[in-house]
C-alpha cells in the first residue's frame, strides 16, 4: 500500500513538472510563417515595396538576398526582418542596384523669345536727324515686360542699347530728312545679349517745290512793284529784291527736322529669336 501511494505521488510530481515546463515555454513561430510575414511587410512598406528581395528562414535565422535601390532601402528591409517576432538573427546579403537609381530630371528648356516679338522701349537721350550721326549709340529701357507662354522672359525696365543707322538732316531748300534706329542689345538678369531688330525709319519730305514757288512768287511781286516805280530798270531791281525775300521766307518755313525726345516711347520688332536661360538660372 505504501509502495502504491509512493508511485502515485511520483507520477503526480512528474506530471506537474512537465506541465510547468511546457507552460513556461512560448512556442516559436515556424520558419514558413516568419518568411511570409517578412515578405508581406517588405511589399507593403512604401520605402521598400519596389525592392526585389528574397527571404529565407532556417531555425529563426533570416537570410535576405536580392537587390535594393538605395542604402536607405537596404537598411529598412533589414530593420523589418529584425523586428519580426521569432527571428534569431538576420544575414543581409542584398546588394545595391545602381541601375535602379532614380535618374535626375532633365534640365528645364531655355526660353526662346520668337522673331516678330515687339520690344517697346523708352529712349534715354534725345535724337534728331540733324544732330545724330550714323553709328551713334543710345540707351533705352524696356517699357513693357515680354512674356513667353505665360512666363516673364524679359522684365520691364531691362536695359537696352540701340544704334543710329541713318541720320540725314533735311535741307533748308530741298532734300528730305531721315532718321533710322535699331536695337543692338538687351540686358536680362545681369546678362547682356546681342539682338537683331527691324529698323525704325522716320523721314520728313523736303520743301523744294514749295520753296521754289515761294521764291518765284516773290520775284514776280518784286518786278511788278519795281516796274510801277521806275520802268525796266526798276523791274529788274524789284525782281532781285522780291526773289531774295521769297527765298528767305521759304527757307525759314522749311527747316523742320526729325526729333525723338528723351523718354519718348518707340517700338521695334525682333528680326531673329532671342534665347534666354530657364527661369531661376
C-alpha positions as CSV (number, residue, x, y, z in Angstrom):
1,X,0.0,0.0,0.0
2,X,2.8,2.4,0.9
3,X,4.6,1.5,-2.4
4,X,1.5,2.2,-4.4
5,X,1.0,5.6,-2.8
6,X,4.6,6.5,-3.4
7,X,4.3,5.6,-7.1
8,X,1.2,7.8,-7.4
9,X,3.0,10.7,-5.7
10,X,5.9,10.4,-8.1
11,X,3.6,10.3,-11.1
12,X,1.8,13.4,-10.0
13,X,5.0,15.3,-9.4
14,X,6.4,14.4,-12.8
15,X,3.2,15.5,-14.5
16,X,3.2,18.8,-12.7
17,X,6.8,19.5,-13.6
18,X,6.1,18.7,-17.2
19,X,3.1,20.9,-17.3
20,X,5.1,23.7,-15.6
21,X,7.9,23.4,-18.1
22,X,5.5,23.3,-21.0
23,X,3.7,26.4,-19.8
24,X,7.0,28.3,-19.3
25,X,8.0,27.9,-22.9
26,X,6.4,30.3,-25.6
27,X,6.0,28.5,-28.9
28,X,8.2,29.9,-31.6
29,X,6.7,30.8,-35.0
30,X,7.5,28.4,-37.7
31,X,10.1,29.4,-40.3
32,X,7.5,29.5,-43.1
33,X,5.3,31.9,-41.1
34,X,8.3,34.2,-40.5
35,X,9.2,34.1,-44.2
36,X,5.7,35.0,-45.2
37,X,5.3,37.8,-42.6
38,X,8.7,39.5,-43.6
39,X,7.9,39.3,-47.3
40,X,4.4,40.8,-46.7
41,X,5.8,43.7,-44.7
42,X,8.5,44.4,-47.2
43,X,6.0,44.5,-50.0
44,X,3.6,46.8,-48.0
45,X,6.2,49.4,-46.8
46,X,6.2,52.4,-49.2
47,X,10.0,52.7,-48.9
48,X,10.7,49.0,-49.8
49,X,7.7,47.9,-51.9
50,X,9.7,48.1,-55.1
51,X,12.6,46.1,-53.9
52,X,13.4,42.7,-55.4
53,X,14.2,40.9,-52.0
54,X,14.2,37.2,-51.3
55,X,13.6,36.0,-47.7
56,X,14.8,32.6,-46.4
57,X,14.4,31.4,-42.8
58,X,16.2,28.5,-41.1
59,X,15.7,27.9,-37.4
60,X,14.6,31.5,-36.9
61,X,17.6,32.9,-38.8
62,X,16.6,35.2,-41.7
63,X,18.7,35.4,-44.8
64,X,18.0,38.4,-47.2
65,X,19.1,38.3,-50.8
66,X,18.3,40.3,-54.0
67,X,18.7,43.9,-55.0
68,X,17.5,47.2,-53.5
69,X,17.7,50.7,-55.0
70,X,19.5,52.6,-52.2
71,X,21.4,52.0,-49.0
72,X,18.5,53.5,-47.1
73,X,16.1,50.9,-48.5
74,X,18.6,48.2,-47.7
75,X,18.6,49.3,-44.1
76,X,14.9,49.5,-43.9
77,X,14.5,45.9,-45.2
78,X,16.9,44.6,-42.6
79,X,15.1,46.5,-39.9
80,X,11.7,44.9,-40.9
81,X,13.3,41.4,-40.7
82,X,14.9,42.1,-37.3
83,X,11.6,43.3,-35.8
84,X,9.7,40.2,-36.8
85,X,8.8,38.0,-33.7
86,X,10.7,34.7,-33.5
87,X,13.7,35.9,-35.6
88,X,17.0,34.8,-34.1
89,X,19.2,36.8,-36.4
90,X,19.4,38.4,-39.8
91,X,22.0,37.8,-42.5
92,X,21.6,40.7,-45.1
93,X,23.1,39.7,-48.4
94,X,21.2,42.2,-50.5
95,X,23.1,44.4,-53.0
96,X,22.6,48.0,-54.2
97,X,21.3,48.1,-57.8
98,X,23.0,51.1,-59.2
99,X,20.9,50.9,-62.4
100,X,17.8,51.4,-60.3
101,X,18.9,54.8,-59.0
102,X,16.4,57.5,-60.0
103,X,17.8,59.5,-62.9
104,X,17.7,63.2,-62.3
105,X,15.0,65.1,-64.2
106,X,16.2,66.8,-67.4
107,X,17.1,70.5,-67.1
108,X,14.3,72.9,-67.9
109,X,14.4,74.1,-71.5
110,X,15.6,77.6,-72.3
111,X,13.2,80.5,-73.0
112,X,13.0,81.4,-76.7
113,X,11.6,84.8,-77.5
114,X,10.5,84.4,-81.1
115,X,11.2,86.7,-84.0
116,X,8.5,89.2,-84.5
117,X,8.1,90.0,-80.8
118,X,7.6,93.7,-80.2
119,X,10.1,95.4,-77.9
120,X,8.6,98.7,-76.7
121,X,11.3,101.0,-75.2
122,X,11.8,104.4,-73.8
123,X,14.9,106.2,-75.3
124,X,17.3,107.6,-72.8
125,X,18.5,110.6,-74.8
126,X,17.2,112.9,-77.4
127,X,17.8,112.0,-81.1
128,X,17.4,114.1,-84.2
129,X,18.0,114.0,-87.9
130,X,20.4,117.0,-87.8
131,X,22.3,116.3,-84.6
132,X,22.6,112.5,-84.5
133,X,25.1,110.6,-86.7
134,X,25.1,107.1,-88.2
135,X,26.9,104.7,-85.8
136,X,25.9,106.7,-82.6
137,X,24.7,104.5,-79.8
138,X,21.8,105.4,-77.5
139,X,20.5,104.0,-74.2
140,X,16.9,102.9,-73.6
141,X,14.8,100.8,-71.1
142,X,12.2,98.2,-71.9
143,X,8.8,99.9,-71.2
144,X,6.7,96.7,-71.2
145,X,7.7,93.3,-70.0
146,X,7.9,90.5,-72.6
147,X,6.3,87.1,-71.8
148,X,6.6,83.7,-73.4
149,X,4.0,81.0,-72.7
150,X,2.8,83.0,-69.7
151,X,6.3,83.3,-68.2
152,X,8.0,86.7,-68.0
153,X,11.0,86.4,-70.2
154,X,12.2,90.0,-70.2
155,X,11.2,92.1,-67.2
156,X,10.1,95.7,-67.7
157,X,12.9,98.3,-67.2
158,X,15.5,96.0,-68.6
159,X,18.4,98.0,-70.0
160,X,18.5,98.2,-73.8
161,X,21.1,99.6,-76.2
162,X,20.5,100.9,-79.8
163,X,22.3,102.5,-82.7
164,X,21.6,105.2,-85.2
165,X,21.6,103.5,-88.6
166,X,21.0,106.6,-90.7
167,X,20.9,110.3,-89.8
168,X,20.3,112.9,-92.6
169,X,19.3,116.5,-91.9
170,X,16.6,117.9,-94.1
171,X,17.8,120.6,-96.4
172,X,16.5,124.2,-96.0
173,X,15.5,124.4,-99.6
174,X,15.3,120.8,-100.9
175,X,16.1,117.2,-99.8
176,X,14.3,115.0,-97.3
177,X,15.4,114.4,-93.7
178,X,15.8,110.8,-92.4
179,X,16.5,109.2,-89.1
180,X,16.7,105.4,-88.7
181,X,17.3,103.4,-85.5
182,X,17.7,99.8,-84.4
183,X,18.3,98.0,-81.1
184,X,21.5,96.0,-80.7
185,X,21.5,94.5,-77.2
186,X,19.4,93.9,-74.1
187,X,20.4,93.1,-70.5
188,X,18.3,90.4,-68.7
189,X,19.1,89.4,-65.1
190,X,22.5,91.0,-65.3
191,X,23.4,89.2,-68.6
192,X,23.7,91.2,-71.8
193,X,22.5,89.6,-75.1
194,X,23.0,90.8,-78.6
195,X,19.8,91.2,-80.5
196,X,18.6,92.0,-84.1
197,X,15.6,94.1,-84.7
198,X,13.8,95.8,-87.5
199,X,14.9,99.3,-88.4
200,X,12.7,102.1,-87.2
201,X,12.8,104.6,-90.1
202,X,11.4,108.2,-89.9
203,X,11.5,110.6,-92.8
204,X,10.4,114.1,-93.5
205,X,9.8,115.4,-97.0
206,X,11.8,118.3,-98.4
207,X,10.2,121.7,-99.2
208,X,11.9,122.2,-102.6
209,X,8.8,122.8,-104.7
210,X,7.2,125.0,-102.1
211,X,10.4,127.0,-101.7
212,X,10.8,127.4,-105.4
213,X,7.2,128.5,-105.7
214,X,7.7,131.0,-102.9
215,X,10.9,132.3,-104.4
216,X,9.2,132.7,-107.9
217,X,6.2,134.5,-106.4
218,X,8.4,136.9,-104.6
219,X,10.4,137.7,-107.7
220,X,7.2,138.4,-109.7
221,X,5.8,140.6,-107.0
222,X,9.1,142.5,-106.8
223,X,9.2,143.0,-110.5
224,X,5.7,144.4,-110.5
225,X,6.5,146.8,-107.7
226,X,9.8,147.8,-109.4
227,X,8.0,148.4,-112.8
228,X,5.5,150.6,-111.2
229,X,8.2,152.5,-109.6
230,X,10.7,153.0,-112.4
231,X,10.1,151.0,-115.5
232,X,12.5,148.4,-116.8
233,X,15.4,149.0,-114.6
234,X,13.1,149.3,-111.6
235,X,11.5,145.9,-112.5
236,X,14.9,144.2,-112.6
237,X,15.8,145.6,-109.2
238,X,12.4,144.7,-107.8
239,X,12.7,141.1,-109.1
240,X,16.0,140.6,-107.3
241,X,14.7,142.1,-104.0
242,X,11.4,140.1,-104.2
243,X,13.2,136.9,-105.1
244,X,15.6,137.2,-102.2
245,X,12.7,137.8,-99.8
246,X,10.9,134.8,-101.2
247,X,14.0,132.6,-100.7
248,X,14.4,133.7,-97.1
249,X,10.8,133.0,-96.3
250,X,10.9,129.6,-98.0
251,X,14.0,128.6,-96.1
252,X,12.5,129.7,-92.8
253,X,9.4,127.7,-93.2
254,X,11.1,124.5,-94.5
255,X,13.8,123.8,-91.9
256,X,11.9,121.4,-89.6
257,X,13.9,118.3,-88.5
258,X,13.0,114.8,-87.2
259,X,13.1,114.9,-83.4
260,X,12.8,112.0,-81.0
261,X,12.7,113.5,-77.5
262,X,14.2,111.8,-74.4
263,X,11.8,109.4,-72.7
264,X,9.7,109.0,-75.8
265,X,8.3,105.5,-76.5
266,X,9.4,103.7,-79.6
267,X,8.6,100.1,-80.7
268,X,10.9,97.6,-82.6
269,X,10.4,94.0,-83.7
270,X,12.9,91.2,-83.2
271,X,14.1,90.0,-86.5
272,X,15.8,86.9,-85.0
273,X,14.8,84.8,-82.0
274,X,16.4,85.6,-78.6
275,X,17.4,82.5,-76.5
276,X,17.4,83.1,-72.7
277,X,18.2,80.7,-69.8
278,X,15.4,79.0,-68.0
279,X,13.7,80.9,-65.2
280,X,15.7,80.9,-62.0
281,X,19.1,80.4,-63.7
